[in-house]
Every structure is written in structure tokens, then in C-alpha cells.
Amino acid sequence: MIVTFLGTGASHGVPVVGCDCDICRSTNPKNNRTRSAVYVETRGVKILIDTPPELRIQLLRERITGADALCYTHAHADHLFGLDDIRRFSEKSKHDLDVYAKADVVMNIRTAYEYAFRPAPAQCTKPGLLLHEIRGPFEVKGVKVVPVPVMHGKLPILGYRIGNFAYVTDCSYAPPESIELIKGVDTLVFGTIRYDEHPTHMNVDQACAFVKEIGAGRAYFTHMSHKLDYDVLTETLPENIRPAYDGLKIEIDETSD
């Protein structure tokens, strides 16, 4: 399995518009973060998780031209509003893209992108979307995807487990039954936003404790704000936890799942 970090930033991205802090002015490219998403390739199947506003730039950078499925964590703007950029996927494949999401996210997609669900005028293109409401584990061309319910403040959202990999971002609390779904996973990607406590995200200390509770072999932090410096995190985090960065690719041994 290969996981590519398309983006690793929080909702503002880094640098933040109008901010003159040291991290926003950093010359380290690993502190330059577009909004968070990952691209998973396993057993010949390609799965995109979330469509952030910079999706076109991310896809061009990684030379990604298609996917077998798109999975959503939730419908906040930083995770949804690049959806139109997958138009080329359906244009090239000549069929609609399977999109998996919670019922409220399906409703948001139908509202925000209503033009995608009506006939397009001549010479116009639109994203081809086949929406599936998530009700439990599902398969994408034989690859099992397990939704992992967590809380983003007061909002129920989803993480995902695919084989020995789990992706959980924008999480402030995970119920015991969700922890069991990802316990002992080889590789966990988890969202943390800053050092101070936050009402809808885990901070760095809480995220480190979560990784330890899960018992993940290794973990990568994502969804990081301009309060977190890549080099400082690398030097201070436990050895099995590292900050991710845009464009990072990691390999995961599927045989140990």
C-alpha cells in the first residue's frame, strides 16, 4: 500500500492569509501546507479521501489522473470544496465516480454541487458522481473500507481504516467502539492542530496519547496549523510519531494485516 499526503494543513492552510508569524514566513517547504487529504493505492485500487480547495494543484503535483472511489470524512469547506476538480476523472474514465459519505455529507454535496446532478448544457462538463450513503463497512473493487465514527467537537464525522492503515483527522473524541476498530493498526494518520487545547481538535499532547492508546506501530500527524513547526515537531515527538508534509509518500506492508 502507498499513501500519498496531498495536503497536511488545517482549514486556513499554511501560510495563513494576512499572518506574519515565523511559521507562515518559514522558508522550509515542509511548513507550507495545503488543506488535508490523502490518496491511497492498494492492490491496484485507488481511493481518494476528501477533496480540499487546492485539490487541482495537489493532483497535478502528484500526477494523479483518476480514482476508483472518493471517501469523505465530513462536509466542512476545507474537506469538500475541491470536488469540482474531479471532473477530469469522470471525463477520462467515461463513468461516474463512486462517492462514499455519511447521510449529512451526501445532502451537503447535493446542495453545494446541485449542477452535478442535472443535465449539463452542450459543451459543458461537470463532475460525474455516484453517491453512496455509508451505513457500515463497504468494498471498493474488493478492498474493504471500514468507517470509523469519531467526534469533531459536536459534529459526528468519519475516519477510515483500509487494511493496516487508518486515517482519522478533525477528531476531538473517539468512542471506545471506534478505538477498537483501529487498535493495533500498523500506520495511523491522525489530525492535530496546535499545542494549546482546542474545542474541536486534539492538541499535540492529546494526539500523542491517542496514538499510544491505539498502539499504532507508527503515526503521522496531519491537519496542522501555523502553530506547529515541522522541525520542532520532528525533534520533540516520540520516535514512532512524525509530522507529515505535503507530497510525503509512505509504504505500508499489507501482508501483516
Backbone as CSV, one residue per row, in Angstrom:
resi,resn,N_x,N_y,N_z,CA_x,CA_y,CA_z,C_x,C_y,C_z
1,MET,0.839,-1.183,0.000,0.000,0.000,0.000,0.884,1.247,0.000
2,ILE,0.506,2.224,-0.824,1.191,3.519,-0.836,0.169,4.598,-0.495
3,VAL,0.491,5.426,0.494,-0.360,6.541,0.885,0.382,7.842,0.575
4,THR,-0.248,8.707,-0.196,0.328,10.000,-0.544,-0.437,11.103,0.188
5,PHE,0.296,11.939,0.897,-0.315,13.091,1.563,-0.470,14.213,0.547
6,LEU,-1.689,14.437,0.101,-1.936,15.531,-0.838,-1.805,16.872,-0.142
7,GLY,-2.347,16.967,1.072,-2.235,18.172,1.881,-2.220,17.795,3.352
8,THR,-1.627,18.655,4.165,-1.478,18.358,5.600,-1.852,19.542,6.484
9,GLY,-2.514,20.545,5.930,-2.814,21.748,6.678,-4.208,21.771,7.268
10,ALA,-4.376,22.642,8.270,-5.694,22.882,8.863,-6.516,23.764,7.925
11,SER,-7.664,24.223,8.386,-8.624,24.866,7.491,-8.115,26.140,6.830
12,HIS,-7.180,26.862,7.472,-6.626,28.073,6.865,-5.478,27.772,5.909
13,GLY,-4.906,26.556,5.987,-3.682,26.283,5.273,-2.520,27.014,5.932
14,VAL,-1.314,26.759,5.451,-0.120,27.443,5.941,0.753,27.782,4.733
15,PRO,1.138,29.079,4.530,0.883,30.205,5.415,-0.585,30.637,5.421
16,VAL,-0.946,31.308,6.499,-2.301,31.819,6.675,-2.379,33.208,6.048
17,VAL,-3.458,33.473,5.343,-3.642,34.787,4.732,-3.547,35.881,5.795
18,GLY,-2.694,36.867,5.562,-2.580,38.018,6.453,-1.766,37.785,7.707
19,CYS,-1.111,36.617,7.820,-0.323,36.332,9.021,1.162,36.516,8.737
20,ASP,1.872,37.075,9.713,3.302,37.348,9.564,4.118,36.607,10.621
21,CYS,3.581,35.471,11.128,4.305,34.726,12.160,5.509,34.005,11.550
22,ASP,6.376,33.486,12.402,7.596,32.838,11.928,7.300,31.637,11.040
23,ILE,6.282,30.862,11.389,5.991,29.663,10.612,5.370,30.028,9.261
24,CYS,4.535,31.055,9.230,3.970,31.497,7.954,5.047,32.089,7.049
25,ARG,6.120,32.621,7.640,7.221,33.177,6.846,8.359,32.179,6.657
26,SER,8.178,30.961,7.130,9.226,29.947,7.074,9.638,29.644,5.630
27,THR,10.941,29.431,5.434,11.453,29.027,4.122,11.518,27.501,3.987
28,ASN,11.152,26.783,5.037,11.115,25.323,4.980,9.865,24.893,4.214
29,PRO,10.000,24.245,3.061,8.815,23.853,2.286,7.882,22.907,3.036
30,LYS,8.387,22.220,4.066,7.542,21.305,4.831,6.619,22.046,5.784
31,ASN,6.814,23.351,5.909,5.874,24.186,6.666,4.836,24.833,5.759
32,ASN,4.898,24.559,4.480,3.909,25.084,3.532,2.858,24.005,3.321
33,ARG,1.654,24.209,3.881,0.647,23.149,3.933,-0.648,23.555,3.239
34,THR,-1.024,22.783,2.208,-2.362,22.919,1.660,-3.326,22.113,2.534
35,ARG,-4.612,22.249,2.272,-5.608,21.598,3.130,-5.554,20.069,2.984
36,SER,-5.986,19.372,4.028,-5.667,17.945,4.209,-6.483,16.992,3.333
37,ALA,-5.762,16.009,2.769,-6.350,14.893,2.033,-5.262,13.862,1.816
38,VAL,-5.668,12.608,1.564,-4.708,11.555,1.212,-5.230,10.765,0.019
39,TYR,-4.298,10.102,-0.655,-4.585,9.251,-1.812,-3.981,7.891,-1.517
40,VAL,-4.823,6.866,-1.493,-4.410,5.522,-1.088,-4.422,4.601,-2.305
41,GLU,-3.300,3.913,-2.527,-3.193,2.934,-3.606,-2.873,1.578,-2.996
42,THR,-3.767,0.614,-3.222,-3.573,-0.713,-2.648,-4.204,-1.764,-3.540
43,ARG,-3.442,-2.800,-3.867,-3.930,-3.924,-4.676,-4.533,-3.450,-5.997
44,GLY,-3.949,-2.412,-6.564,-4.415,-1.877,-7.833,-5.619,-0.963,-7.724
45,VAL,-6.099,-0.715,-6.508,-7.265,0.139,-6.272,-6.801,1.493,-5.726
46,LYS,-7.428,2.579,-6.220,-7.030,3.928,-5.837,-8.200,4.647,-5.181
47,ILE,-7.961,5.108,-3.952,-9.023,5.731,-3.155,-8.565,7.109,-2.699
48,LEU,-9.366,8.110,-2.997,-9.115,9.485,-2.562,-9.968,9.767,-1.329
49,ILE,-9.350,10.317,-0.289,-10.104,10.693,0.907,-10.101,12.215,1.014
50,ASP,-11.275,12.812,0.804,-11.564,14.242,0.857,-11.072,14.990,-0.390
51,THR,-11.710,16.137,-0.622,-11.386,16.981,-1.782,-11.203,18.425,-1.316
52,PRO,-10.020,18.773,-0.829,-9.784,20.135,-0.320,-9.749,21.175,-1.438
53,PRO,-9.811,22.461,-1.082,-9.869,23.512,-2.106,-8.683,23.529,-3.064
54,GLU,-7.518,23.046,-2.651,-6.349,23.027,-3.530,-6.216,21.731,-4.310
55,LEU,-7.284,20.948,-4.435,-7.174,19.602,-4.998,-6.520,19.602,-6.385
56,ARG,-6.896,20.529,-7.253,-6.304,20.550,-8.596,-4.788,20.658,-8.527
57,ILE,-4.290,21.552,-7.690,-2.848,21.730,-7.540,-2.208,20.453,-6.995
58,GLN,-2.857,19.836,-6.026,-2.333,18.615,-5.423,-2.276,17.472,-6.434
59,LEU,-3.343,17.308,-7.224,-3.379,16.231,-8.212,-2.324,16.437,-9.293
60,LEU,-2.139,17.670,-9.728,-1.115,17.957,-10.729,0.282,17.685,-10.174
61,ARG,0.504,18.094,-8.949,1.823,17.889,-8.313,2.172,16.414,-8.246
62,GLU,1.194,15.567,-7.915,1.436,14.128,-7.756,1.138,13.324,-9.025
63,ARG,0.742,14.016,-10.096,0.437,13.359,-11.375,-0.634,12.286,-11.222
64,ILE,-1.666,12.618,-10.470,-2.801,11.719,-10.259,-3.873,12.039,-11.290
65,THR,-4.341,11.026,-11.987,-5.293,11.253,-13.073,-6.641,10.565,-12.868
66,GLY,-6.798,9.851,-11.762,-8.068,9.182,-11.548,-8.128,8.478,-10.209
67,ALA,-9.300,7.962,-9.889,-9.513,7.210,-8.650,-10.660,6.237,-8.869
68,ASP,-10.685,5.195,-8.069,-11.786,4.236,-8.116,-12.916,4.624,-7.171
69,ALA,-12.593,5.431,-6.167,-13.616,5.864,-5.217,-13.130,7.101,-4.480
70,LEU,-14.079,7.847,-3.985,-13.835,9.028,-3.173,-14.592,8.856,-1.866
71,CYS,-13.883,8.996,-0.743,-14.500,8.864,0.580,-14.392,10.189,1.317
72,TYR,-15.455,10.593,1.990,-15.453,11.851,2.728,-15.456,11.623,4.235
73,THR,-14.657,12.444,4.925,-14.695,12.447,6.377,-15.862,13.285,6.876
74,HIS,-16.053,14.464,6.285,-17.163,15.348,6.631,-17.246,16.456,5.586
75,ALA,-18.194,17.368,5.758,-18.508,18.330,4.693,-18.013,19.741,4.967
76,HIS,-17.082,19.936,5.902,-16.524,21.277,6.085,-15.801,21.711,4.818
77,ALA,-15.737,23.020,4.608,-15.226,23.560,3.349,-13.830,23.067,3.014
78,ASP,-12.963,22.939,4.024,-11.580,22.542,3.749,-11.456,21.079,3.353
79,HIS,-12.543,20.314,3.469,-12.524,18.903,3.093,-13.396,18.602,1.877
80,LEU,-14.219,19.559,1.470,-15.209,19.317,0.415,-15.022,20.166,-0.839
81,PHE,-14.592,21.421,-0.690,-14.783,22.377,-1.775,-13.762,22.343,-2.909
82,GLY,-13.093,21.193,-3.082,-12.335,20.956,-4.302,-13.008,19.914,-5.176
83,LEU,-14.233,19.556,-4.842,-14.904,18.438,-5.509,-14.999,18.627,-7.018
84,ASP,-15.228,19.834,-7.491,-15.391,20.032,-8.929,-14.140,19.628,-9.712
85,ASP,-12.987,19.632,-9.044,-11.736,19.305,-9.739,-11.634,17.839,-10.154
86,ILE,-12.548,16.990,-9.677,-12.506,15.595,-10.118,-13.280,15.402,-11.426
87,ARG,-13.735,16.510,-12.038,-14.400,16.398,-13.340,-13.575,15.592,-14.335
88,ARG,-12.250,15.810,-14.311,-11.385,15.120,-15.262,-11.370,13.608,-15.021
89,PHE,-11.610,13.191,-13.782,-11.649,11.755,-13.510,-12.754,11.097,-14.341
90,SER,-13.962,11.672,-14.257,-15.090,11.068,-14.963,-14.998,11.300,-16.471
91,GLU,-14.386,12.430,-16.882,-14.185,12.656,-18.312,-13.284,11.589,-18.913
92,LYS,-12.200,11.265,-18.204,-11.234,10.295,-18.714,-11.757,8.861,-18.629
93,SER,-12.447,8.545,-17.522,-12.908,7.166,-17.323,-14.220,6.865,-18.039
94,LYS,-14.949,7.923,-18.412,-16.249,7.786,-19.081,-17.325,7.174,-18.185
95,HIS,-17.118,7.233,-16.865,-18.183,6.791,-15.959,-18.126,7.598,-14.670
96,ASP,-19.215,7.576,-13.934,-19.306,8.339,-12.690,-18.370,7.762,-11.631
97,LEU,-17.892,8.637,-10.764,-17.021,8.219,-9.665,-17.870,7.826,-8.461
98,ASP,-17.591,6.670,-7.866,-18.282,6.256,-6.649,-17.828,7.131,-5.486
99,VAL,-18.788,7.756,-4.815,-18.512,8.662,-3.702,-19.211,8.126,-2.458
100,TYR,-18.448,7.924,-1.381,-18.978,7.359,-0.144,-18.929,8.409,0.957
101,ALA,-20.061,8.583,1.663,-20.139,9.623,2.685,-21.318,9.355,3.609
102,LYS,-21.288,9.993,4.792,-22.426,9.953,5.695,-23.620,10.658,5.059
103,ALA,-24.802,10.401,5.587,-26.027,10.950,5.005,-26.001,12.472,4.960
104,ASP,-25.502,13.127,6.022,-25.486,14.586,6.029,-24.515,15.145,4.998
105,VAL,-23.425,14.415,4.735,-22.460,14.860,3.732,-23.041,14.685,2.334
106,VAL,-23.740,13.574,2.107,-24.419,13.378,0.825,-25.370,14.535,0.559
107,MET,-26.122,14.955,1.566,-27.047,16.071,1.414,-26.296,17.363,1.090
108,ASN,-25.169,17.595,1.768,-24.368,18.790,1.501,-23.824,18.797,0.081
109,ILE,-23.381,17.645,-0.399,-22.876,17.565,-1.767,-23.982,17.882,-2.763
110,ARG,-25.162,17.315,-2.544,-26.281,17.570,-3.457,-26.679,19.043,-3.458
111,THR,-26.511,19.717,-2.318,-26.866,21.135,-2.225,-25.783,22.018,-2.838
112,ALA,-24.530,21.807,-2.435,-23.431,22.664,-2.884,-23.095,22.452,-4.353
113,TYR,-23.317,21.225,-4.846,-22.961,20.889,-6.223,-24.182,20.385,-6.985
114,GLU,-25.284,21.102,-6.831,-26.526,20.620,-7.432,-26.428,20.508,-8.950
115,TYR,-25.582,21.325,-9.588,-25.433,21.268,-11.037,-24.875,19.927,-11.508
116,ALA,-24.197,19.206,-10.611,-23.625,17.907,-10.985,-24.696,16.837,-11.161
117,PHE,-25.928,17.126,-10.707,-26.981,16.115,-10.723,-28.115,16.474,-11.687
118,ARG,-27.858,17.436,-12.582,-28.811,17.747,-13.643,-28.064,17.790,-14.972
119,PRO,-28.791,17.657,-16.080,-28.127,17.638,-17.385,-27.286,18.888,-17.611
120,ALA,-26.092,18.693,-18.156,-25.203,19.818,-18.423,-25.514,20.423,-19.785
121,PRO,-25.401,21.753,-19.925,-25.558,22.367,-21.248,-24.514,21.824,-22.223
122,ALA,-24.785,21.942,-23.495,-23.851,21.467,-24.511,-22.481,22.100,-24.314
123,GLN,-21.447,21.310,-24.512,-20.050,21.736,-24.414,-19.598,22.017,-22.981
124,CYS,-20.451,21.779,-21.998,-20.072,21.985,-20.599,-19.793,20.626,-19.947
125,THR,-18.924,20.651,-18.962,-18.632,19.428,-18.227,-18.983,19.611,-16.757
126,LYS,-19.169,18.494,-16.089,-19.497,18.505,-14.672,-18.917,17.244,-14.052
127,PRO,-18.697,17.246,-12.740,-18.221,16.013,-12.117,-19.289,14.927,-12.174
128,GLY,-18.889,13.728,-12.582,-19.810,12.599,-12.589,-19.740,11.881,-11.252
129,LEU,-20.817,11.930,-10.484,-20.806,11.443,-9.110,-21.898,10.406,-8.898
130,LEU,-21.524,9.274,-8.331,-22.487,8.264,-7.920,-22.407,8.168,-6.400
131,LEU,-23.366,8.770,-5.722,-23.314,8.918,-4.268,-23.803,7.665,-3.550
132,HIS,-23.043,7.259,-2.521,-23.406,6.120,-1.688,-23.408,6.564,-0.230
133,GLU,-24.536,6.374,0.443,-24.614,6.698,1.871,-23.974,5.574,2.686
134,ILE,-23.019,5.922,3.511,-22.307,4.931,4.318,-23.190,4.462,5.468
135,ARG,-23.357,3.148,5.559,-24.136,2.547,6.647,-23.322,1.521,7.426
136,GLY,-22.076,1.333,7.010,-21.191,0.355,7.630,-20.024,0.108,6.702
137,PRO,-19.225,-0.919,6.968,-18.100,-1.236,6.078,-18.579,-1.493,4.646
138,PHE,-17.735,-1.155,3.688,-18.067,-1.358,2.280,-16.795,-1.751,1.536
139,GLU,-16.945,-2.136,0.276,-15.800,-2.541,-0.525,-15.683,-1.690,-1.777
140,VAL,-14.436,-1.398,-2.143,-14.123,-0.736,-3.402,-13.295,-1.711,-4.219
141,LYS,-13.918,-2.328,-5.213,-13.244,-3.305,-6.060,-12.516,-4.376,-5.249
142,GLY,-13.170,-4.870,-4.217,-12.614,-5.934,-3.403,-11.787,-5.484,-2.221
143,VAL,-11.532,-4.187,-2.111,-10.778,-3.658,-0.973,-11.765,-3.185,0.098
144,LYS,-11.648,-3.746,1.283,-12.567,-3.408,2.372,-12.201,-2.056,2.981
145,VAL,-13.215,-1.218,3.158,-13.055,0.087,3.795,-13.958,0.114,5.026
146,VAL,-13.366,0.374,6.181,-14.122,0.385,7.436,-14.260,1.824,7.921
147,PRO,-15.481,2.378,7.973,-15.658,3.717,8.524,-15.455,3.708,10.036
148,VAL,-14.829,4.758,10.537,-14.510,4.873,11.961,-15.176,6.140,12.503
149,PRO,-16.320,6.019,13.191,-17.020,7.206,13.686,-16.260,7.888,14.825
150,VAL,-16.050,9.190,14.711,-15.434,9.985,15.759,-16.177,11.314,15.865
151,MET,-15.831,12.089,16.889,-16.469,13.391,17.087,-15.496,14.522,16.752
152,HIS,-16.005,15.479,16.026,-15.290,16.716,15.685,-16.014,17.834,16.424
153,GLY,-15.642,18.017,17.712,-16.460,18.867,18.560,-17.797,18.183,18.785
154,LYS,-18.895,18.836,18.376,-20.228,18.239,18.496,-20.691,17.575,17.207
155,LEU,-19.827,17.561,16.195,-20.203,17.015,14.888,-19.694,15.589,14.713
156,PRO,-20.590,14.620,14.474,-20.131,13.254,14.175,-19.546,13.209,12.767
157,ILE,-18.316,12.692,12.654,-17.663,12.567,11.355,-17.078,11.162,11.241
158,LEU,-16.344,10.915,10.156,-15.767,9.596,9.936,-14.259,9.658,9.710
159,GLY,-13.556,8.678,10.271,-12.232,8.312,9.815,-12.394,7.020,9.034
160,TYR,-11.279,6.477,8.539,-11.360,5.246,7.757,-10.194,4.325,8.086
161,ARG,-10.487,3.032,8.072,-9.432,2.020,8.117,-9.466,1.231,6.810
162,ILE,-8.304,1.132,6.182,-8.136,0.341,4.965,-6.959,-0.582,5.223
163,GLY,-7.225,-1.857,5.435,-6.164,-2.800,5.751,-5.450,-2.404,7.029
164,ASN,-4.144,-2.242,6.941,-3.335,-1.919,8.111,-3.070,-0.428,8.254
165,PHE,-3.908,0.364,7.610,-3.773,1.827,7.603,-5.068,2.454,8.106
166,ALA,-4.939,3.483,8.951,-6.115,4.226,9.406,-5.874,5.713,9.252
167,TYR,-6.923,6.423,8.844,-6.869,7.872,8.631,-7.968,8.510,9.467
168,VAL,-7.577,9.305,10.458,-8.536,9.957,11.350,-8.084,11.400,11.546
169,THR,-8.862,12.335,11.066,-8.489,13.733,11.210,-9.687,14.509,11.758
170,ASP,-9.447,15.742,12.237,-10.510,16.586,12.812,-11.222,15.882,13.971
171,CYS,-10.465,15.182,14.780,-11.054,14.387,15.861,-10.767,15.027,17.216
172,SER,-11.824,15.210,18.007,-11.648,15.660,19.382,-11.948,14.552,20.380
173,TYR,-12.671,13.521,19.918,-13.011,12.397,20.796,-13.349,11.181,19.942
174,ALA,-12.861,10.034,20.356,-13.201,8.770,19.697,-13.831,7.846,20.720
175,PRO,-15.031,7.346,20.475,-15.671,6.435,21.427,-14.936,5.096,21.480
176,PRO,-15.111,4.344,22.564,-14.392,3.062,22.718,-14.572,2.112,21.542
177,GLU,-15.784,2.050,20.984,-16.017,1.113,19.881,-15.238,1.509,18.624
178,SER,-14.987,2.796,18.451,-14.189,3.250,17.307,-12.710,2.985,17.547
179,ILE,-12.282,3.149,18.777,-10.887,2.832,19.117,-10.603,1.366,18.817
180,GLU,-11.559,0.499,19.115,-11.367,-0.928,18.843,-11.206,-1.207,17.349
181,LEU,-11.853,-0.391,16.512,-11.775,-0.603,15.065,-10.379,-0.372,14.513
182,ILE,-9.585,0.466,15.185,-8.256,0.797,14.659,-7.124,0.385,15.598
183,LYS,-7.461,-0.286,16.689,-6.446,-0.655,17.671,-5.404,-1.578,17.042
184,GLY,-4.132,-1.271,17.300,-3.036,-2.089,16.815,-2.722,-1.932,15.350
185,VAL,-3.305,-0.917,14.697,-3.038,-0.705,13.280,-1.550,-0.396,13.075
186,ASP,-1.012,-0.811,11.940,0.408,-0.576,11.665,0.711,0.915,11.529
187,THR,-0.112,1.625,10.741,0.141,3.036,10.455,-1.128,3.846,10.672
188,LEU,-1.036,4.842,11.518,-2.150,5.743,11.814,-1.785,7.154,11.367
189,VAL,-2.649,7.758,10.573,-2.535,9.185,10.267,-3.597,9.890,11.088
190,PHE,-3.171,10.874,11.866,-4.080,11.489,12.838,-3.913,13.011,12.817
191,GLY,-5.025,13.704,13.008,-5.012,15.156,12.965,-4.704,15.783,14.312
192,THR,-3.795,16.756,14.297,-3.553,17.578,15.484,-3.302,18.999,15.022
193,ILE,-3.811,19.975,15.756,-3.843,21.318,15.208,-2.868,22.300,15.853
194,ARG,-2.565,22.108,17.163,-1.686,23.056,17.857,-1.319,22.479,19.216
195,TYR,-0.516,23.217,19.984,-0.133,22.766,21.330,-1.226,23.058,22.355
196,ASP,-1.888,24.208,22.238,-2.962,24.561,23.171,-4.199,23.704,22.912
197,GLU,-5.026,23.553,23.926,-6.260,22.798,23.745,-7.181,23.510,22.763
198,HIS,-7.989,22.720,22.092,-8.889,23.237,21.057,-10.246,22.572,21.235
199,PRO,-11.361,23.273,20.981,-12.678,22.682,21.237,-13.085,21.575,20.264
200,THR,-12.485,21.520,19.068,-12.944,20.544,18.077,-11.826,19.655,17.519
201,HIS,-10.615,19.808,18.028,-9.478,19.002,17.598,-8.666,18.588,18.824
202,MET,-7.914,17.489,18.696,-6.945,17.165,19.744,-5.685,18.001,19.551
203,ASN,-5.109,18.445,20.685,-3.825,19.126,20.590,-2.706,18.089,20.513
204,VAL,-1.459,18.548,20.489,-0.337,17.634,20.288,-0.247,16.590,21.399
205,ASP,-0.352,17.026,22.656,-0.264,16.069,23.768,-1.395,15.048,23.714
206,GLN,-2.597,15.502,23.447,-3.738,14.591,23.365,-3.574,13.611,22.202
207,ALA,-3.063,14.110,21.082,-2.868,13.251,19.919,-1.801,12.195,20.186
208,CYS,-0.736,12.583,20.875,0.303,11.604,21.230,-0.261,10.525,22.145
209,ALA,-1.091,10.932,23.092,-1.719,9.963,23.998,-2.655,9.033,23.233
210,PHE,-3.349,9.573,22.241,-4.259,8.767,21.424,-3.480,7.711,20.639
211,VAL,-2.361,8.121,20.031,-1.524,7.170,19.287,-1.072,6.038,20.205
212,LYS,-0.682,6.393,21.431,-0.240,5.383,22.383,-1.378,4.440,22.752
213,GLU,-2.580,4.992,22.940,-3.734,4.160,23.282,-4.071,3.194,22.149
214,ILE,-3.958,3.655,20.928,-4.247,2.803,19.777,-3.202,1.698,19.651
215,GLY,-1.972,2.000,20.054,-0.894,1.027,19.906,-0.412,0.917,18.473
216,ALA,-0.514,2.023,17.733,-0.062,2.025,16.339,1.445,1.849,16.270
217,GLY,1.895,1.082,15.278,3.327,0.919,15.104,4.021,2.230,14.809
218,ARG,3.370,3.059,14.001,3.877,4.396,13.693,2.699,5.300,13.389
219,ALA,2.928,6.589,13.525,1.865,7.549,13.273,2.437,8.783,12.600
220,TYR,1.585,9.420,11.814,1.936,10.682,11.160,0.855,11.702,11.490
221,PHE,1.277,12.886,11.901,0.323,13.949,12.186,0.013,14.744,10.922
222,THR,-1.245,15.118,10.790,-1.705,15.929,9.672,-2.673,16.981,10.187
223,HIS,-3.257,17.765,9.267,-4.216,18.822,9.625,-3.596,19.803,10.625
224,MET,-2.351,20.179,10.377,-1.589,21.029,11.300,-1.718,22.506,10.924
225,SER,-1.847,23.334,11.940,-1.997,24.777,11.742,-0.632,25.455,11.695
226,HIS,-0.656,26.788,11.615,0.588,27.558,11.607,1.168,27.724,13.016
227,LYS,0.620,27.020,13.963,1.182,26.994,15.318,2.214,25.877,15.482
228,LEU,2.373,25.037,14.457,3.247,23.874,14.558,4.349,23.945,13.502
229,ASP,5.589,23.920,13.956,6.747,23.948,13.075,7.233,22.528,12.802
230,TYR,7.499,22.213,11.546,7.885,20.860,11.171,9.142,20.395,11.907
231,ASP,10.182,21.199,11.907,11.450,20.781,12.515,11.324,20.606,14.025
232,VAL,10.601,21.507,14.675,10.431,21.403,16.127,9.660,20.126,16.471
233,LEU,8.593,19.855,15.721,7.834,18.627,15.963,8.698,17.388,15.753
234,THR,9.471,17.373,14.690,10.322,16.221,14.398,11.288,15.939,15.541
235,GLU,11.804,16.999,16.153,12.784,16.843,17.232,12.155,16.452,18.561
236,THR,10.873,16.784,18.769,10.277,16.641,20.095,9.251,15.516,20.211
237,LEU,8.754,15.009,19.102,7.750,13.946,19.157,8.391,12.598,19.495
238,PRO,7.611,11.661,20.029,8.128,10.301,20.223,8.648,9.734,18.904
239,GLU,9.555,8.769,18.998,10.238,8.259,17.813,9.286,7.663,16.780
240,ASN,8.163,7.118,17.239,7.254,6.473,16.287,6.206,7.427,15.721
241,ILE,6.313,8.720,16.033,5.374,9.716,15.510,6.164,10.784,14.768
242,ARG,5.701,11.121,13.569,6.348,12.156,12.784,5.288,13.078,12.177
243,PRO,5.616,14.347,12.008,4.702,15.211,11.253,4.758,14.843,9.779
244,ALA,3.623,14.821,9.120,3.605,14.616,7.679,3.856,15.960,6.986
245,TYR,4.018,15.901,5.688,4.149,17.121,4.895,3.570,16.861,3.512
246,ASP,3.188,17.910,2.833,2.574,17.783,1.518,3.515,17.051,0.569
247,GLY,3.005,16.002,-0.078,3.794,15.235,-1.024,4.474,14.017,-0.434
248,LEU,4.449,13.864,0.891,5.049,12.688,1.523,4.339,11.418,1.058
249,LYS,5.117,10.393,0.729,4.578,9.079,0.393,5.093,8.069,1.413
250,ILE,4.209,7.255,1.925,4.605,6.204,2.857,4.129,4.863,2.336
251,GLU,4.898,3.818,2.622,4.541,2.462,2.230,4.113,1.668,3.454
252,ILE,3.098,0.833,3.281,2.554,0.042,4.385,2.506,-1.413,3.943
253,ASP,3.017,-2.282,4.777,3.059,-3.711,4.479,1.658,-4.301,4.644
254,GLU,1.066,-4.724,3.552,-0.281,-5.287,3.616,-0.296,-6.719,4.136
255,THR,0.822,-7.392,4.044,0.842,-8.805,4.442,0.700,-8.970,5.950
256,SER,0.989,-7.898,6.713,0.900,-8.003,8.165,-0.481,-7.666,8.708
257,ASP,-1.415,-7.349,7.822,-2.769,-7.003,8.260,-3.492,-8.247,8.753
